[in-house]
Amino acid sequence: MCIASCSPRQLQGEEAKKKPDTKCDNKIVECPNKPKPRLVRLTVIRNATQNNVTGAKNWAAIKKATDDVIVEATTTPNNNKEEWQQITWSGDSGTAVSGKPNQRKLSRTTSKKYHVEAELGGVKDNVYVWVLWATVTINTSGTTPPNAVQFGPLFDGTENLGAISYDSGRQARGKVAPVHRPRREASSVRVELVAARAAALEARPQQVHEALGVAQLRRGHPIEVAVPQDLAP
């Protein structure tokens, strides 16, 4: 704010003896050249990552009961509380962070996609925060469920799971079917099970799984892991 030539009025005679005058002849006016606060950017500063995530506005975090994701807005020209208190939050704006009007926190207790928006001085920005979780069941018997990748013509040409033999008994395989089961929670992302690499033989005796007839996994073998796909709004 600007004050131009403001000084108390000078009182004369009996009027001056009563009490000093605290009124100002000039009003406080807006500085004509003072820049108005604007939003610079909105970003995530804690408990989420962009590693292996596609899209500049996308962030990912694993479901957890603690450690909320913190989203922060930066403003100009001063980036201070006076400016932060003028920010308008919308979308999945989470809850306020005590003492930090430019921050919001998002819970990680359930798998969910958050869309957070902020606006100040006619400038808007947004981020997407994906809280990820998947429950995977490995089926080793019965047949391949319809919601799992089908074997088709591979190996014995059936969808039977477990230990199988084919090619007139000259070859054998252990067939398993991993299935993503979101249960009560909505599936946030498509999950694909991928192998790190083909299993290599170890140069020492290995235990054999009686049901499947295949070598049991030991240290040094690749494992199958759940990989999130298609992180997009």
For each residue, the residues with C-beta under 8 A, 3 or more apart:
1: 28 29 30 31
2: 28 29 30 31 32 34
3: 6 26 28 29
4: 26 29
5: 26
6: 3 24 25 26 28
7: 24 25
8: 20 21 22 23 24
9: 21 23 25
10: 21
11: 15 16 20 21
12: 15 16
13: 16 17
14: 17 18
15: 11 12 18
16: 11 12 13
17: 13 14
18: 14 15
19:
20: 8 11
21: 8 9 10 11
22: 8
23: 8 9
24: 6 7 8 27
25: 6 7 9
26: 3 4 5 6
27: 24
28: 1 2 3 6
29: 1 2 3 4
30: 1 2 34
31: 1 2 34
32: 2
33:
34: 2 30 31
35: 38 76 77
36: 121
37: 75 76 77 78 82 83 86 120 121
38: 35 75 76 120 121 122 123
39: 42 73 74 75 87 118 119 120 121 123 124 125
40: 73 74 75 76 79 123
41: 73 74 125
42: 39 71 72 73 74 116 117 118 125 126 127
43: 71 72 74 127
44: 47 48 59 69 70 71 72 127 129
45: 70 71 72 103
46: 67 69 70
47: 44 61 67 68 69 70 108
48: 44 59 60 61 69 129
49: 53 59 60 61
50: 53 58 59 60
51:
52:
53: 49 50 58 59 60 130 231
54: 58 231 232
55: 58 128 231 232 233
56:
57: 126 127 128 233
58: 50 53 54 55 127 128 130 231 232 233
59: 44 48 49 50 53 69 127 128 129 130
60: 48 49 50 53 129 130 132 228 231
61: 47 48 49 64 69 108 129 130 131 132
62: 108 131 132 133
63: 108 109 110 111 131 132 133
64: 61 67 108 109
65: 108 109
66: 108
67: 46 47 64 108
68: 47 94 105 106 107 108
69: 44 46 47 48 59 61 105 106 108 114 129 131
70: 44 45 46 47 97 103 104 105 106
71: 42 43 44 45 94 103 104 105 106 116 127 129
72: 42 43 44 45 100 102 103
73: 39 40 41 42 84 87 102 103 118 120 125
74: 39 40 41 42 43 79 102
75: 37 38 39 40 78 79 80 83 84 87 102 120
76: 35 37 38 40 79 83
77: 35 37
78: 37 75 82 83
79: 40 74 75 76 83 84 102
80: 75 83 84
81: 84 85 101
82: 37 78 85 86
83: 37 75 76 78 79 80 86 87 120
84: 73 75 79 80 81 87 100 101 102
85: 81 82 101
86: 37 82 83 120
87: 39 73 75 83 84 101 102 118 119 120
88: 118 119 120
89: 93 104 116 117 118
90: 93 117 118 119
91: 114 115 116 117 126
92: 106 114 115 116
93: 89 90 104 116 117
94: 68 71 104 105 106 107 114 116
95: 104 105
96: 100 101 103 104 105
97: 70 100 103 104 105
98:
99:
100: 72 84 96 97 103
101: 81 84 85 87 96
102: 72 73 74 75 79 84 87
103: 45 70 71 72 73 96 97 100
104: 70 71 89 93 94 95 96 97 116
105: 68 69 70 71 94 95 96 97
106: 68 69 70 71 92 94 114 116 129 131
107: 68 94 110
108: 47 61 62 63 64 65 66 67 68 69 131
109: 63 64 65
110: 63 107 131 185
111: 63 131 132 133 182 185 186 187 188
112: 130 131 188
113: 128 129 130 131 188
114: 69 91 92 94 106 128 129 130 131
115: 91 92 126 127 128 233
116: 42 71 89 91 92 93 94 104 106 126 127 128 129
117: 42 89 90 91 93 124 125 126
118: 39 42 73 87 88 89 90 124 125 126
119: 39 87 88 90 122 123 124
120: 37 38 39 73 75 83 86 87 88 123
121: 36 37 38 39
122: 38 119
123: 38 39 40 119 120
124: 39 117 118 119
125: 39 41 42 73 117 118
126: 42 57 91 115 116 117 118
127: 42 43 44 57 58 59 71 115 116
128: 55 57 58 59 113 114 115 116 233
129: 44 48 59 60 61 69 71 106 113 114 116
130: 53 58 59 60 61 112 113 114 188 189 228 231
131: 61 62 63 69 106 108 110 111 112 113 114 188
132: 60 61 62 63 111 188 189 228
133: 62 63 111 185 188
134: 180 182 187 189 191 226 228
135: 180 181 182 183
136: 178 179 180 181 191 193 226
137: 178 179 181
138: 176 177 178 179
139: 142 144 145 148 161 176 177 178 179
140: 161 162 174 176 211 212
141: 161 162
142: 139 160 161
143: 158 159 160 161
144: 139 148 149 150 151 159 161 177
145: 139 148 177 179
146:
147: 179 180
148: 139 144 145 177 178 179
149: 144 177
150: 144 159
151: 144 154 155 158 159 175
152: 157
153: 157
154: 151 157
155: 151 164 166 171 173 175
156: 160 164 165 166 173
157: 152 153 154 166
158: 143 151 164
159: 143 144 150 151
160: 142 143 156 164 175
161: 139 140 141 142 143 144 175 176 177
162: 140 141 174 175 211 212
163: 172 173 174 211 212 213 214
164: 155 156 158 160 172 173 174 175
165: 156 169 171 172 173
166: 155 156 157 169 171 172 173
167: 170 171
168:
169: 165 166
170: 167
171: 155 165 166 167
172: 163 164 165 166 213
173: 155 156 163 164 165 166 214
174: 140 162 163 164 209 212 213 214
175: 151 155 160 161 162 164
176: 138 139 140 161 212
177: 138 139 144 145 148 149 161
178: 136 137 138 139 148 193 224
179: 136 137 138 139 145 147 148
180: 134 135 136 147 187 191 226
181: 135 136 137
182: 111 134 135 185 186 187
183: 135
184:
185: 110 111 133 182
186: 111 182
187: 111 134 180 182 190 191
188: 111 112 113 130 131 132 133
189: 130 132 134 228 229 230 231
190: 187 228 229 230
191: 134 136 180 187 226 227 228 229
192: 226 227 229
193: 136 178 224 225 226 227
194: 224 225 227
195: 198 222 224
196: 222 223 224 225
197: 200 222
198: 195 222
199: 215 217 221 222
200: 197 220 221
201: 215
202: 206 218 220
203:
204:
205:
206: 202 215 216 218
207: 215 216
208: 213 214 215 216
209: 174 212 213 214 215 216
210: 213
211: 140 162 163
212: 140 162 163 174 176 209
213: 163 172 174 208 209 210
214: 163 173 174 208 209
215: 199 201 206 207 208 209
216: 206 207 208 209
217: 199 221 223
218: 202 206 221
219:
220: 200 202
221: 199 200 217 218
222: 195 196 197 198 199
223: 196 217
224: 178 193 194 195 196
225: 193 194 196
226: 134 136 180 191 192 193
227: 191 192 193 194
228: 60 130 132 134 189 190 191 231
229: 189 190 191 192
230: 189 190
231: 53 54 55 58 60 130 189 228
232: 54 55 58
233: 55 57 58 115 128
